[in-house]
Amino acid sequence: MPADHRRMNSTASLSTSLGAHPHAAARERSGMWLMVAGGLMLGTLGIFLEEAGQSPLTAVWFRCAFGLLTLTAWFAVTRRWRELRLSGAARLAAVSAGVLAVVNWILFFEAIERTSIGVATVVVHVQPFLVMAFGALWWKERITRAQGIATFACLIGLALASGWVDGALTGAGWSSSYLWGIGLALLNSVGYAALTLIANRARGVTPLALAWWQCAVGAVVLVWWPFVHGWPPAGPAWAWLAGLGAIHTGLAYVVLYAGVARLSAGRVAVLQFVYPASAVAVEWAVYGRALSPSQLAGVLMMLVALVVVGTQRAARQA
């Protein structure tokens, strides 16, 4: 009888294991599709910005305002209001992240105006290397040989992707505006690295709650700008600006974070680069602005290097 009982338990455990595996696989597949969908949505952000035709500060305020409305509606529908009630260090981290996010969005939109959608987006995505560097500097995290090689490859890729090599070979050089755009994108990357570190240290704050607080802080801090600078004319501009908040902040963040919750950190590190790749493709498809062969090679080098760094950091934190 005890032996039969053990056999039944063993069979039940095996059935449970076999039943759980397909469920886990389906969950992972759905997570991958969600992250791809979120990345593709974010890849169209530059189109909305250009079609709106407004100043970066105006675009950022609208993004915050409509993002806040969309995320508030999501929290209302899902009845997860408790996630927004923060206090002490958590509230300070959320407000700090909000101020930093607003500055980052302004820098990013300014960088797009001076360079291009694809170039600015790709340059900003050197952020994982900065997170790695900050971790080594502040928390004495070890940098592996593979990460060191990937960093060197990323720097070469950045020089190619930004068009520096093309300019040097043709003698065309860079305009001061373009240089400013690259600098702003790099500064934006530093800001995103700091934002990542704040988010990692903000205990008890969910990613969507942090996004809600970012939008709330931005909507309050920049509310004066449209009154001083002037409101966009009624018509398509409002629809494009509303899309920046509703689609590229509210909906995209909900979809992305739902995908992240279903995936391992290593998968997330790889799939987060759907965004810059789609931004390059969308700009070419809509405006016909294709990167040169050397720029595309640089983008590919950066993506491979960033995947190496992201997956290694994810494996270390697992």
Residue pairs with C-beta under 8 A, 6 or more apart in sequence:
27 262
28 262
28 263
28 267
30 259
30 262
31 258
31 259
31 260
31 261
31 262
31 263
31 267
32 259
32 263
32 267
32 271
33 259
34 255
34 256
34 258
34 259
34 262
35 256
35 259
35 260
35 263
35 267
35 268
35 271
35 272
35 274
36 259
36 271
36 274
37 255
37 259
38 252
38 253
38 255
38 256
38 259
38 274
38 275
39 256
39 271
39 272
39 273
39 274
39 275
39 277
39 278
40 274
40 278
41 247
41 248
41 251
41 252
41 255
42 248
42 252
42 256
42 275
42 278
42 279
43 121
43 274
43 275
43 276
43 277
43 278
43 279
43 281
43 282
44 247
44 248
44 278
44 282
45 117
45 244
45 248
45 279
46 112
46 117
46 118
46 120
46 121
46 279
46 282
46 283
47 117
47 282
47 283
47 286
48 240
48 241
48 243
48 244
48 247
48 248
49 59
49 109
49 112
49 117
49 240
49 244
50 112
50 117
50 287
51 236
51 240
52 59
52 62
52 232
52 237
52 240
52 241
52 244
53 237
54 62
54 232
54 237
54 241
55 229
56 105
56 106
56 109
56 110
56 113
57 106
57 222
57 225
57 229
58 225
58 226
58 229
58 232
58 241
59 109
59 241
59 244
60 102
60 105
60 106
60 109
60 218
60 222
61 218
61 219
61 222
61 223
61 225
61 226
62 241
62 242
62 244
62 245
63 105
63 215
63 218
63 241
63 244
63 245
63 248
63 249
64 102
64 214
64 215
64 216
64 217
64 218
64 219
64 222
64 245
64 249
65 215
65 219
65 245
66 241
66 242
66 243
66 244
66 245
66 246
66 249
66 250
67 211
67 215
67 244
67 245
67 246
67 248
67 249
67 250
67 253
68 212
68 215
68 216
68 219
68 245
69 245
69 246
69 250
70 245
70 246
70 249
70 250
70 251
71 208
71 211
71 212
71 215
71 249
71 250
71 253
71 254
72 212
73 250
74 208
74 250
74 254
75 81
75 83
75 84
75 208
75 212
83 205
83 206
83 208
83 209
84 209
84 212
84 213
86 94
86 204
86 205
86 209
86 213
89 202
89 203
90 202
90 203
90 204
90 205
93 198
93 201
93 202
93 205
94 202
94 205
94 209
94 210
94 213
94 214
95 213
95 217
96 198
97 195
97 198
97 199
97 202
97 210
97 213
97 214
98 213
98 214
98 215
98 216
98 217
98 218
98 221
99 217
99 221
100 191
100 194
100 195
100 198
101 195
101 214
101 217
101 218
102 214
102 217
102 218
102 221
102 222
103 191
104 188
104 191
104 192
104 195
105 218
107 184
107 185
107 187
107 188
107 191
108 120
108 124
108 184
108 185
108 188
110 181
110 184
111 120
111 123
111 124
111 181
111 182
111 184
111 185
111 188
112 120
112 121
112 181
113 181
114 177
114 178
114 180
114 181
114 184
115 123
115 162
115 178
115 181
115 182
115 185
116 283
116 289
117 279
117 280
117 282
117 283
117 289
118 276
118 279
118 280
118 283
118 284
118 289
118 291
118 299
119 161
119 162
119 163
119 181
119 182
119 185
119 291
119 295
120 181
120 185
121 275
121 276
121 279
121 280
122 161
122 276
122 279
122 280
122 299
122 302
123 158
123 161
123 162
123 182
123 185
123 186
123 189
124 185
124 188
124 189
124 192
124 276
125 189
125 273
125 275
125 276
125 302
125 306
126 154
126 158
126 186
126 189
126 302
126 306
127 189
127 192
127 193
127 196
128 193
128 269
128 306
128 309
128 310
128 313
129 151
129 154
129 306
129 309
130 189
130 190
130 192
130 193
131 193
131 196
131 197
131 313
132 141
132 143
132 147
132 151
132 309
132 313
134 193
134 194
134 197
135 141
135 313
136 142
136 143
141 316
143 151
144 312
146 308
146 312
147 308
147 309
147 312
150 304
150 305
150 306
150 308
150 309
151 305
151 309
153 301
153 304
153 305
154 301
154 302
154 305
154 306
154 309
156 298
156 301
157 297
157 298
157 299
157 300
157 301
157 302
157 305
158 298
158 302
159 165
159 298
160 294
160 295
160 297
160 298
160 299
160 301
161 291
161 295
161 298
161 299
161 301
161 302
162 182
162 295
162 298
163 174
163 178
163 292
163 295
164 174
165 294
165 298
166 172
166 292
166 294
166 295
167 173
167 174
174 182
199 205
199 207
199 210
202 210
205 213
207 253
207 257
207 260
208 253
208 254
208 257
211 249
211 253
211 257
215 245
215 249
232 238
232 241
259 268
259 271
260 268
263 271
264 314
264 318
265 313
265 314
265 315
265 317
265 318
266 310
266 311
266 314
266 315
266 318
268 310
268 314
269 307
269 309
269 310
269 311
269 313
269 314
270 307
270 310
270 311
272 310
273 303
273 306
273 307
276 299
276 303
277 299
277 303
280 291
280 296
280 299
283 289
284 290
284 291
291 299
